[in-house]
């Protein structure tokens, strides 16, 4: 069930909303609902966020494939520990 909400927004906010609506081919009301829904979503803490920009990488794929790289490193470590007979692996 939807609810009607009437907002009094400053002119510059309204103009920005209209511009975004024109760019996306949507009504300003639809854009406003999407923006509000996005704004109230809980922020999930990324444990790697503190390292963003901390070092230079020559690979442009790192940002897109970091989960794969980390998973491979963990798999290799577990495999190495198992091969060496570590009981906690």
C-alpha angles and dihedrals in degrees: 000000000000128000129213115236123185115204131188104211130180116261094251091053091049093048091050089049091051091049092051090047092052091048093052098037092239135121116266089242092057092049091049091052091050092049092048092047090051092047094055097047111113114258112242114214113235110211090208095051092096089062097051107124092001095119139020119251124191090205117086089195095069094088093049098041106030092119090056093048093048092046091051091050092050092047091050091049092050091047091049092048091049091049091050092050099246107167095215095059 
